[in-house]
Amino acid sequence: MKFNFGNDMKLVDIYRANLERWRKDLPADCRLLCECHGGTIMEDPARAAEILKPLGSRVEIVVHAFTLEQEALENWFRHFGNHITHIHAAWNVPGQGFTALHADPARTQARLDLLRRLGFSGTITLEFTGGCGTQDEDIEKLFDNARQDAALLRAIQ
């Protein structure tokens, strides 16, 4: 189950309590994946590690590894290491929106290589692709971009 915490540090105890309640209601083999990103209290890896510490190893981490600069990504791995089990893949250009992974295969390859060097061995999904969130968003073009992005990821993993 992928989850996010909100953006109010004053509610951190409530967020954790809610997660514990959900965990008890879910099947024992259900994985808890915390999506850590901007706009939440989990955007900083040091703070996220402190917040999740009381939950022990029961929580896995989802990182937006394609939107982070290399140093920031390395910082996530310093704090969470093999607890990072899932990556959302999407290139996001500030002010321009999302670009397709296949639009720059070398850049995508370099990011996957970096993830391997950092010890990542988990799963990767496409979160967004070229054309997402634009005024002229076209479902057929999005599907085509996603199909090509998935093919690229499969080819270079």
Backbone bond lengths (Angstrom), bond angles and torsions (degrees), N, CA, C in turn:
res aa  C-N    CA-C-N  psi(-1)  N-CA   C-N-CA  omega(-1)  CA-C   N-CA-C  phi
1 M - - - 1.435 - - 1.523 107.35 -
2 K 1.311 115.70 121.60 1.466 120.95 176.15 1.527 107.63 -85.39
3 F 1.328 115.03 135.81 1.456 118.94 178.63 1.521 109.48 -141.00
4 N 1.317 115.56 161.53 1.462 123.61 174.94 1.520 107.38 -126.93
5 F 1.310 116.61 148.33 1.449 120.78 166.85 1.521 106.83 -91.43
6 G 1.315 116.31 159.82 1.456 121.06 179.17 1.524 111.97 -75.37
7 N 1.322 115.49 -162.13 1.461 119.56 -174.96 1.521 113.85 -113.52
8 D 1.320 117.55 15.12 1.461 121.02 -176.70 1.530 110.01 -115.08
9 M 1.337 116.90 107.73 1.466 121.06 -178.59 1.529 112.38 -59.80
10 K 1.319 117.16 -26.27 1.467 119.30 179.16 1.529 111.56 -66.15
11 L 1.331 117.38 -17.60 1.468 121.30 -177.86 1.520 113.19 -102.23
12 V 1.330 118.25 11.11 1.461 121.00 -174.53 1.528 111.94 -57.47
13 D 1.316 117.96 -39.97 1.467 119.77 179.78 1.528 110.99 -65.26
14 I 1.310 116.47 -36.73 1.468 120.49 177.65 1.523 110.19 -68.00
15 Y 1.331 117.20 -43.22 1.465 120.45 177.82 1.534 110.61 -57.59
16 R 1.343 116.15 -46.55 1.471 119.69 179.97 1.523 111.27 -65.00
17 A 1.331 117.53 -41.68 1.470 120.83 179.60 1.523 110.69 -62.89
18 N 1.325 116.73 -41.18 1.469 119.85 177.15 1.521 110.81 -60.88
19 L 1.322 116.29 -44.43 1.462 120.69 179.41 1.524 110.71 -61.05
20 E 1.310 117.78 -43.30 1.477 121.08 178.79 1.530 110.73 -62.28
21 R 1.324 117.61 -41.09 1.479 120.59 177.33 1.523 110.65 -61.93
22 W 1.340 116.45 -45.40 1.461 119.53 179.30 1.519 110.57 -61.68
23 R 1.344 115.56 -43.47 1.462 120.30 -177.71 1.520 110.76 -57.47
24 K 1.319 116.87 -40.74 1.473 121.22 -179.50 1.525 111.84 -67.39
25 D 1.327 117.08 -27.89 1.462 121.15 -179.20 1.527 113.13 -87.29
26 L 1.319 116.99 -13.58 1.463 121.07 -176.61 1.529 110.64 -91.72
27 P 1.329 116.98 157.70 1.471 119.13 176.56 1.532 110.56 -58.04
28 A 1.316 116.52 150.24 1.471 121.65 -175.65 1.523 112.45 -58.54
29 D 1.335 117.92 -30.34 1.464 120.23 -177.49 1.530 113.03 -91.07
30 C 1.322 116.94 8.07 1.467 120.62 178.55 1.527 109.03 -74.11
31 R 1.320 115.94 128.20 1.464 121.27 178.46 1.526 109.11 -86.98
32 L 1.324 116.12 138.66 1.457 122.51 177.03 1.515 108.23 -103.14
33 L 1.332 116.17 114.17 1.465 121.41 -176.76 1.521 109.70 -114.55
34 C 1.322 115.73 112.79 1.458 121.47 179.58 1.521 109.71 -86.43
35 E 1.314 115.66 116.95 1.466 120.67 177.34 1.523 107.86 -82.97
36 C 1.311 115.45 111.18 1.465 121.72 -174.93 1.524 109.45 -102.54
37 H 1.312 116.51 115.86 1.466 119.25 178.03 1.513 111.69 -160.56
38 G 1.304 115.26 173.67 1.453 122.34 179.90 1.514 112.19 -56.00
39 G 1.328 115.03 151.95 1.453 120.37 -179.99 1.518 112.72 87.94
40 T 1.337 117.04 -1.84 1.462 121.38 176.99 1.524 108.16 -126.96
41 I 1.312 116.19 171.26 1.461 119.48 176.85 1.519 111.57 -72.08
42 M 1.331 117.43 -3.37 1.462 122.22 -176.60 1.523 112.81 -102.52
43 E 1.325 119.15 16.26 1.457 120.08 -175.81 1.524 114.10 -76.47
44 D 1.323 117.19 -20.24 1.459 121.16 177.52 1.529 108.59 -104.76
45 P 1.340 118.42 125.31 1.464 119.57 -174.80 1.531 114.21 -62.31
46 A 1.320 118.68 -35.81 1.467 119.98 179.00 1.527 110.31 -65.23
47 R 1.321 116.10 -44.35 1.465 119.52 178.67 1.520 110.36 -67.40
48 A 1.330 117.31 -41.30 1.463 120.60 178.70 1.530 110.69 -59.81
49 A 1.326 116.96 -41.62 1.469 120.63 179.33 1.524 110.55 -63.23
50 E 1.315 116.60 -40.77 1.471 120.23 178.82 1.524 110.82 -65.89
51 I 1.326 116.79 -42.20 1.469 121.43 -179.64 1.524 110.69 -64.23
52 L 1.321 117.07 -40.12 1.465 120.86 -176.13 1.526 113.53 -84.67
53 K 1.305 117.84 -11.81 1.474 121.89 -177.03 1.532 112.85 -51.09
54 P 1.335 119.80 -45.60 1.469 119.04 179.80 1.536 114.23 -63.07
55 L 1.316 117.34 -17.19 1.465 120.89 -178.97 1.520 112.31 -90.60
56 G 1.324 116.05 -4.00 1.460 120.26 177.46 1.515 112.57 62.26
57 S 1.315 115.76 -144.19 1.466 121.20 -175.74 1.518 112.50 -89.88
58 R 1.320 117.80 11.86 1.472 120.19 -177.70 1.522 113.36 -75.90
59 V 1.333 117.14 -11.28 1.462 120.71 -176.54 1.524 109.48 -113.12
60 E 1.326 115.06 131.52 1.464 122.25 173.41 1.521 107.91 -100.21
61 I 1.325 116.06 163.57 1.459 121.06 -172.68 1.531 110.82 -117.31
62 V 1.332 114.96 135.90 1.464 123.62 171.74 1.525 106.38 -106.85
63 V 1.334 116.08 126.89 1.461 120.57 179.27 1.523 109.56 -121.32
64 H 1.319 115.51 143.16 1.465 122.01 175.32 1.527 107.84 -88.16
65 A 1.314 115.23 73.11 1.469 122.24 -169.16 1.521 113.89 -67.71
66 F 1.298 118.18 -16.29 1.460 120.41 -178.02 1.523 111.94 -93.12
67 T 1.325 117.65 -7.43 1.465 119.95 178.51 1.518 111.46 -104.73
68 L 1.332 117.33 -6.27 1.458 121.57 -177.76 1.518 111.38 -96.44
69 E 1.323 115.71 146.69 1.457 120.27 170.31 1.528 107.58 -69.26
70 Q 1.330 116.77 158.82 1.461 120.81 -175.26 1.533 112.37 -55.53
71 E 1.318 118.23 -45.92 1.466 120.84 -178.73 1.522 111.73 -60.60
72 A 1.326 116.82 -41.49 1.467 120.80 178.66 1.521 110.87 -65.26
73 L 1.328 117.01 -41.67 1.458 120.63 178.53 1.531 110.57 -63.65
74 E 1.319 116.38 -43.76 1.464 120.12 177.45 1.528 110.88 -59.97
75 N 1.318 117.14 -35.88 1.454 121.81 178.45 1.527 111.22 -63.28
76 W 1.340 116.66 -40.68 1.469 119.66 176.15 1.525 110.26 -59.79
77 F 1.318 116.60 -43.13 1.463 119.71 -179.28 1.526 111.44 -69.88
78 R 1.318 118.67 -32.17 1.470 120.80 175.27 1.532 110.60 -61.67
79 H 1.311 116.62 -38.68 1.465 120.23 -177.37 1.525 113.51 -83.75
80 F 1.328 117.64 -32.07 1.470 119.14 -171.78 1.526 114.75 -121.58
81 G 1.318 118.54 -19.49 1.462 121.13 176.87 1.515 113.90 46.47
82 N 1.337 116.43 -124.44 1.464 120.17 -175.27 1.526 113.79 -74.51
83 H 1.332 117.79 0.94 1.464 119.92 172.43 1.530 110.69 -78.37
84 I 1.326 116.86 -12.07 1.468 120.40 171.97 1.521 105.79 -81.51
85 T 1.316 115.26 106.05 1.467 120.17 -173.77 1.518 113.36 -115.27
86 H 1.326 116.53 -4.56 1.465 118.34 -178.24 1.525 109.39 -148.02
87 I 1.306 115.23 141.02 1.460 123.08 178.67 1.525 108.89 -121.60
88 H 1.325 115.42 133.82 1.458 120.98 168.26 1.526 106.60 -94.05
89 A 1.309 115.86 120.76 1.464 121.20 -176.88 1.520 109.92 -99.85
90 A 1.320 115.59 119.14 1.463 121.81 174.82 1.526 107.92 -168.75
91 W 1.313 116.61 127.00 1.463 120.28 173.43 1.514 107.65 -84.44
92 N 1.313 116.14 124.39 1.458 121.26 178.71 1.517 107.88 -120.09
93 V 1.316 116.06 116.94 1.458 121.31 178.89 1.525 107.54 -97.47
94 P 1.346 117.60 114.27 1.472 119.13 -178.73 1.528 111.95 -51.51
95 G 1.312 114.72 129.26 1.454 121.23 179.37 1.522 114.48 82.55
96 Q 1.337 116.78 -11.69 1.465 120.03 -178.65 1.523 113.02 -118.57
97 G 1.311 117.25 -13.85 1.459 120.48 -180.00 1.516 111.69 88.85
98 F 1.305 115.03 -159.12 1.457 121.73 -174.63 1.520 111.80 -88.33
99 T 1.327 114.73 141.99 1.459 120.48 173.90 1.521 108.05 -117.43
100 A 1.293 115.71 151.01 1.457 120.98 -178.96 1.527 110.57 -68.28
101 L 1.314 116.39 142.29 1.462 120.88 177.01 1.525 110.79 -60.26
102 H 1.324 115.82 -37.43 1.465 119.68 -177.04 1.530 112.96 -73.95
103 A 1.343 116.92 -9.01 1.461 119.64 177.82 1.529 111.39 -70.16
104 D 1.331 116.54 -21.11 1.461 121.50 178.73 1.528 108.71 -144.54
105 P 1.337 116.57 76.41 1.464 120.56 -176.11 1.528 113.66 -57.91
106 A 1.319 117.75 -35.76 1.468 120.22 -179.19 1.528 110.62 -65.66
107 R 1.305 116.48 -40.86 1.469 120.37 178.48 1.530 110.41 -65.33
108 T 1.322 115.97 -41.36 1.465 120.66 178.24 1.520 110.18 -64.79
109 Q 1.325 116.88 -43.49 1.462 121.36 177.35 1.525 110.68 -59.75
110 A 1.320 116.95 -43.91 1.461 120.81 -179.93 1.528 111.22 -61.90
111 R 1.324 117.57 -38.62 1.466 120.07 179.69 1.531 110.47 -68.87
112 L 1.318 117.38 -40.51 1.465 120.01 177.11 1.525 110.88 -65.18
113 D 1.319 116.97 -38.69 1.470 120.80 176.54 1.524 110.57 -61.87
114 L 1.335 116.97 -42.97 1.456 120.87 178.15 1.534 110.18 -61.24
115 L 1.311 116.78 -45.16 1.465 120.07 179.12 1.530 111.13 -58.32
116 R 1.314 116.47 -42.21 1.475 119.83 177.79 1.529 110.84 -62.95
117 R 1.340 116.71 -44.38 1.467 120.17 178.91 1.527 111.54 -61.16
118 L 1.316 116.85 -31.36 1.454 121.51 178.80 1.528 112.15 -79.57
119 G 1.333 116.36 -5.02 1.459 120.94 176.73 1.509 114.93 95.44
120 F 1.323 117.69 9.68 1.470 120.21 -178.88 1.515 110.41 -69.90
121 S 1.334 115.90 131.45 1.470 120.72 177.20 1.525 111.08 -137.05
122 G 1.325 116.87 19.41 1.453 121.35 -176.46 1.515 113.31 -89.22
123 T 1.303 114.79 -153.71 1.456 122.54 -176.30 1.525 110.52 -102.13
124 I 1.330 113.94 157.39 1.464 121.30 179.40 1.524 107.64 -132.82
125 T 1.316 115.96 134.51 1.459 120.21 172.60 1.519 109.02 -127.86
126 L 1.312 114.26 155.62 1.455 120.49 172.66 1.521 107.38 -78.40
127 E 1.299 116.43 126.33 1.458 118.49 175.47 1.523 109.80 -96.43
128 F 1.320 115.72 -45.87 1.459 122.12 177.85 1.520 107.60 -140.04
129 T 1.314 115.79 165.06 1.457 120.53 176.94 1.522 108.68 -141.07
130 G 1.312 115.91 177.48 1.450 120.63 179.17 1.516 111.91 -54.92
131 G 1.327 115.67 131.08 1.457 120.85 179.23 1.512 114.42 99.27
132 C 1.341 118.12 -10.88 1.465 120.54 179.06 1.520 110.14 -69.41
133 G 1.305 114.75 136.14 1.455 120.29 174.05 1.511 115.41 75.54
134 T 1.319 117.30 11.97 1.464 119.60 177.79 1.521 109.91 -91.77
135 Q 1.314 116.33 162.03 1.458 119.57 179.85 1.521 111.82 -65.79
136 D 1.326 116.40 -29.12 1.466 119.45 179.95 1.531 111.23 -103.44
137 E 1.331 116.68 30.88 1.463 121.34 -179.60 1.529 110.19 -52.72
138 D 1.321 114.73 128.93 1.460 121.69 -176.08 1.526 108.41 -126.45
139 I 1.322 117.16 118.61 1.466 122.22 -174.22 1.528 112.11 -58.81
140 E 1.313 117.82 -36.31 1.473 120.48 179.91 1.529 110.61 -67.29
141 K 1.330 116.47 -41.35 1.467 120.43 178.73 1.528 110.19 -68.50
142 L 1.331 116.58 -39.90 1.465 119.94 176.90 1.524 110.71 -60.04
143 F 1.309 116.85 -45.23 1.461 120.40 179.93 1.521 110.64 -62.85
144 D 1.317 116.64 -43.45 1.463 120.06 178.83 1.530 111.02 -62.85
145 N 1.337 117.19 -43.64 1.464 120.21 177.39 1.519 111.29 -62.81
146 A 1.322 116.66 -43.79 1.469 120.34 179.47 1.528 110.72 -63.29
147 R 1.305 117.44 -41.19 1.463 121.25 178.48 1.526 110.52 -61.52
148 Q 1.326 116.83 -44.80 1.465 120.49 179.10 1.536 111.90 -68.57
149 D 1.325 116.55 -37.97 1.466 119.71 176.93 1.520 111.25 -63.29
150 A 1.333 116.44 -44.02 1.474 120.41 179.52 1.523 110.29 -62.92
151 A 1.320 116.69 -40.97 1.474 120.09 178.83 1.520 110.64 -63.00
152 L 1.329 117.08 -40.25 1.467 120.34 177.84 1.520 110.83 -63.82
153 L 1.327 117.22 -46.63 1.458 119.47 179.48 1.521 111.77 -59.42
154 R 1.318 116.49 -43.44 1.471 119.44 178.11 1.519 111.86 -62.37
155 A 1.315 116.21 -37.90 1.477 120.79 -176.45 1.517 112.04 -71.01
156 I 1.320 118.31 -32.89 1.472 118.60 -173.18 1.526 113.54 -109.23
157 Q 1.304 118.48 2.85 1.480 118.81 179.40 1.483 110.47 -74.31
